[in-house]
Each structure stands twice: as C-alpha cells, then as structure tokens.
C-alpha cells in the first residue's frame, strides 16, 4: 500500500515539474559593447583591430564609430567617449584644458600611415618635389594647367594635416570634398584634371585584391628626396626610414578605468598581435613585432 502511494506521489511530482524541465536554460550572455571613435581615413585599421579583439573576447564587443576628426575630439573632451583616436597630437589648448580639469589620460602613438597623392594616368609626371606639391596644394595649378584637389568629405583629417604641413591656401576654390577614399580614387580615374590626397592604407596592401583593383587606372606620385637622390613613395619601407615626408601618427586618447574594456582594447593594440595587424596592412607599427626564427 505504501509503495503504491509513493509511486503516485512520484508520478505527480514528475508531471508537475515537466513544464519547467522543458524550458531551455540560456547560459548565453550579451557582450558588453564599448564604443571607440575615429575619423574615416583610419576606419579600416580600427575595424580590423576591433574584429580580431571581438573574436578573442566573448563577453566584450568593440564598436567603431566613424566621425569627422573634429567631432571625435569634441566628444572625447566633453566626456561623451572615454577612448578616441586622432591623427595628431594634442594642441596646447587641449593640453591646458586637461590640466584645468585635472584629467589624466593615457595617450600614445600606435601606428603610422602616409598621405598618398594620386593623379590620373595622363598626369605629365610620376614624381614631384615637396615644394611642387606645396605649390599645387596652394594654387591648384601645375605646368599651366588647373586641377581640382579632392579630399574625403566624411570628415577625414587629411586636409588639416596638409594645411599644417604645407600651409593654408589663400583660396579654397580648387579644394573639394567628394566622398570616401574609394570615391576619390574613382574621381581621379575618370578625370584628367583631378588630384586626390588619401591615406596610404587604401593602396598599401599589395596582397589585397581590393587594393590592387583600386590602384589600377591611377598613378601614385613619388616625392623627390634630395638626400637619397631618388623618388620616394608612400610605402611601408619608406615610412619606416622616414624618407617619405608626408607621414602621420595614429594617436589614442584613453580616459577609461584601468580595468575597463577600453583599456583592455588599447593593450591589445599595443601588444604584438595588434601591431602585426598594422604590419600586415602595409602601414608602420609603433612597436615592430618580433620575428621568431627557428634554427635547426
């Protein structure tokens, strides 16, 4: 009799627990999303860093925001974002602001690119002196012909860099913003009177079929190096030797806490895996990754 009662109780308990037992218990966790901001000319490199980091960190997710560099700086200094990437160092005004607010940030250079001057195949020269590029930037004229100089319209910092390095033109009538770097390349391909200035990142990886396709139908101008008595191009080797003059740093600004996702991401970029991504992209790492050689 008692055995029968126990059997009934077990059946009841089992049937009562059936609905709960059929529910799947999810152990998945939504990763914490962390936003970093950069201007369009560095989007490709930052996206490569972020995708690799995200694959290695299940519970952390880096989302790259692409903004005009001016907005990137404004957001960082207004405390809207804790991590930003700029193509320059801090101005005196920005440094004084940080001191006045007692904000102590981590900042360093993590990579370098070059500014490439691209021209149509009909352009009469394959290399120019730096003073020729300066004259072209100032006036839009070369050998009695007028050219339109085009830049990224999405807020890339290339014009700011050139103004700093070559001087601000008295007139901007020959300067135009036309879209992305890819659109600049297409514009140059299809016009005999257009010259573009873009990051070397778009053309630097000879193993990348997309980069090879972009380079077809245009010329990348070399710049004459008086010391070396030869033309120098915006390639990794000449960025490293500093023979090519139009080189920019990529600088991070980090105000994240020491244990934060932003700080972890910066550490990844600074370390060997992150710097190898720079090297593979045809740019110059700030820290050259070690090369391991096996000796038999």
C-alpha positions in Angstrom: 0.0 0.0 0.0 2.8 2.4 1.0 4.7 1.5 -2.2 1.6 2.4 -4.2 1.2 5.8 -2.5 4.9 6.6 -3.1 4.5 5.7 -6.8 1.6 8.0 -7.2 3.4 10.9 -5.4 6.4 10.4 -7.7 4.3 10.5 -10.8 2.5 13.7 -9.6 5.8 15.4 -8.8 7.2 14.4 -12.2 4.2 15.7 -14.1 4.2 18.9 -12.1 7.9 19.6 -13.0 7.5 18.7 -16.7 6.7 22.3 -17.9 9.8 23.8 -16.2 12.1 21.0 -17.3 11.2 21.5 -20.9 12.2 25.2 -20.8 15.7 25.7 -22.1 18.0 27.5 -19.7 20.1 30.0 -21.6 23.6 30.5 -20.4 24.4 33.0 -23.1 25.3 36.5 -22.1 25.1 39.6 -24.2 28.6 41.0 -24.5 29.3 44.5 -23.1 29.5 47.0 -26.0 32.2 49.6 -25.9 32.4 52.5 -28.4 35.6 54.0 -29.8 35.7 56.8 -32.3 38.0 57.5 -35.2 38.0 59.6 -38.4 37.2 57.9 -41.8 40.8 57.6 -43.0 41.6 55.1 -40.2 38.3 53.2 -40.3 39.8 50.1 -42.0 42.6 49.6 -39.5 40.4 50.2 -36.4 37.8 47.8 -37.8 40.5 45.1 -38.3 41.6 45.6 -34.7 38.1 45.5 -33.4 37.0 42.4 -35.3 40.1 40.5 -34.1 39.6 41.7 -30.5 35.9 40.8 -30.5 36.7 37.3 -31.8 39.1 36.8 -28.9 36.8 38.2 -26.2 33.4 36.6 -26.0 31.9 38.9 -23.4 33.3 42.2 -24.8 32.4 43.9 -28.0 34.2 46.9 -29.6 32.0 49.0 -31.8 33.9 51.5 -34.1 32.2 54.9 -34.7 33.4 56.8 -37.7 33.1 60.6 -37.3 34.9 63.7 -38.5 38.1 64.1 -36.5 36.8 67.4 -35.1 33.8 65.6 -33.7 36.0 62.8 -32.3 38.0 65.3 -30.4 34.9 67.2 -29.2 33.3 64.1 -27.9 36.4 63.0 -26.0 36.9 66.4 -24.3 33.2 66.6 -23.4 33.4 63.2 -21.7 31.0 61.6 -24.2 33.5 58.9 -25.0 36.4 57.5 -23.0 38.6 56.4 -25.9 39.3 58.2 -29.1 41.8 58.0 -32.0 43.3 61.1 -33.6 45.8 61.7 -36.5 47.7 64.2 -34.4 49.0 65.1 -31.0 47.1 67.4 -28.6 47.1 71.1 -29.1 48.3 73.5 -26.4 44.7 74.5 -25.8 43.7 70.8 -25.4 46.6 70.1 -23.0 45.7 73.1 -20.9 42.1 72.0 -20.8 43.0 68.6 -19.4 45.3 70.2 -16.8 42.5 72.6 -15.7 40.0 69.7 -15.4 42.6 67.5 -13.6 42.0 64.8 -16.2 45.0 62.5 -16.5 44.8 60.4 -19.7 46.8 57.7 -21.2 48.0 58.5 -24.8 50.5 57.2 -27.2 51.1 56.5 -30.9 50.1 53.1 -32.1 50.7 53.3 -35.9 51.8 55.5 -38.8 50.4 56.0 -42.3 51.4 58.2 -45.2 49.4 60.7 -47.3 49.4 59.5 -50.9 49.0 61.9 -53.8 47.1 60.2 -56.6 46.8 61.5 -60.1 45.3 60.4 -63.4 47.4 58.4 -65.8 47.5 61.4 -68.1 49.4 63.5 -65.5 52.7 64.5 -67.0 55.0 63.5 -64.1 55.4 60.4 -62.0 57.2 62.3 -59.1 57.3 65.8 -57.7 59.5 67.7 -55.3 57.8 68.5 -52.0 57.8 72.2 -52.9 55.9 71.3 -56.1 53.3 69.6 -54.0 53.1 72.6 -51.7 52.6 74.9 -54.7 50.0 72.6 -56.1 48.1 72.5 -52.8 48.2 76.3 -52.5 47.1 77.1 -56.1 45.7 74.0 -57.8 48.0 74.7 -60.7 50.8 72.6 -62.3 52.5 73.4 -65.5 49.9 76.0 -66.5 47.0 73.5 -66.0 44.4 73.9 -63.3 43.5 70.9 -61.2 40.8 70.2 -58.6 42.2 68.8 -55.4 39.7 66.3 -53.7 39.5 65.0 -50.2 37.3 62.8 -48.1 34.0 64.6 -47.4 33.2 62.4 -44.4 35.5 64.3 -42.0 38.9 62.8 -42.7 41.8 64.7 -41.2 43.9 64.7 -44.4 43.2 68.4 -45.3 44.0 69.5 -41.7 47.3 67.6 -41.9 48.3 69.1 -45.3 47.4 72.6 -44.1 49.6 72.1 -41.1 52.5 70.7 -43.2 52.2 72.7 -46.4 50.4 75.9 -45.2 46.8 77.0 -45.6 45.9 78.1 -49.1 44.8 81.7 -49.5 41.8 80.5 -51.6 39.9 77.2 -51.3 38.3 77.4 -54.7 40.3 74.5 -56.0 39.7 72.2 -53.0 36.7 69.9 -52.9 35.2 67.2 -50.7 33.8 64.4 -52.8 33.1 61.4 -50.5 35.0 58.3 -49.4 38.6 57.5 -50.3 37.2 54.9 -52.8 35.1 57.6 -54.4 38.2 59.9 -54.6 40.1 57.2 -56.4 37.2 56.7 -58.9 37.0 60.5 -59.4 40.7 60.7 -60.2 40.4 57.7 -62.6 37.6 59.4 -64.6 39.0 62.9 -64.7 42.2 64.3 -66.3 42.1 67.4 -64.1 41.6 65.9 -60.6 44.2 65.1 -58.0 43.4 63.3 -54.8 45.0 63.0 -51.3 44.2 59.9 -49.4 45.6 57.7 -46.7 48.1 55.2 -48.0 46.1 52.5 -46.2 43.8 52.1 -49.2 46.7 51.2 -51.5 49.4 49.8 -49.3 48.5 46.1 -49.1 49.7 44.6 -52.4 48.3 41.2 -51.3 44.8 42.6 -51.0 42.9 42.2 -54.3 40.7 45.2 -53.5 43.7 47.4 -53.0 45.2 46.2 -56.3 42.0 46.9 -58.1 41.8 50.4 -56.6 45.4 51.2 -57.8 44.6 50.4 -61.4 44.0 53.4 -63.6 45.8 55.9 -61.4 49.3 56.9 -60.6 50.7 57.4 -57.1 53.2 60.2 -57.1 56.6 59.8 -55.7 58.2 62.6 -53.8 61.8 63.5 -54.6 64.3 63.0 -51.7 67.3 65.3 -52.1 69.4 63.3 -49.7 68.8 60.0 -51.3 68.7 61.5 -54.9 65.6 59.4 -55.8 61.9 59.4 -55.7 60.3 58.0 -52.6 56.8 56.5 -52.5 54.2 56.2 -49.6 55.0 52.6 -48.8 55.8 50.8 -45.6 59.6 50.8 -46.1 59.8 54.5 -46.8 57.5 55.3 -43.8 59.9 53.3 -41.6 63.0 55.0 -42.9 61.3 58.4 -42.7 62.4 59.1 -46.3 58.8 59.9 -47.3 57.9 63.3 -45.8 54.0 63.1 -45.6 53.7 60.7 -42.6 51.0 60.9 -39.9 50.7 59.2 -36.5 47.6 57.4 -35.1 47.3 58.6 -31.5 44.9 57.1 -29.0 43.5 59.0 -26.0 42.3 56.8 -23.2 40.3 58.0 -20.2 38.8 54.6 -19.4 39.3 53.0 -16.0 42.3 50.7 -15.6 40.2 47.5 -15.7 37.8 48.8 -18.4 37.1 47.4 -21.8 38.7 50.4 -23.5 41.9 49.9 -21.6 41.9 46.2 -22.5 41.4 47.1 -26.2 44.3 49.6 -26.1 46.5 47.0 -24.5 45.6 44.5 -27.3 46.5 47.2 -29.9 49.9 47.9 -28.3 50.9 44.3 -28.0 52.3 42.0 -30.6 49.0 40.7 -32.1 47.7 44.2 -32.6 50.9 45.6 -34.0 51.1 42.7 -36.5 47.7 43.8 -37.9 49.3 47.2 -38.6 52.3 45.5 -40.3 50.1 43.3 -42.4 48.1 46.3 -43.6 51.2 47.8 -45.1 51.4 50.6 -42.5 54.1 51.1 -39.9 53.6 49.7 -36.4 54.7 51.9 -33.5 56.4 48.8 -32.0 57.8 46.4 -34.6 56.6 42.8 -33.8 59.4 40.3 -33.0 60.3 37.9 -35.7 60.8 34.4 -34.5 63.3 32.4 -36.4 63.6 28.6 -35.9 67.2 27.4 -36.0 67.6 23.7 -36.9 
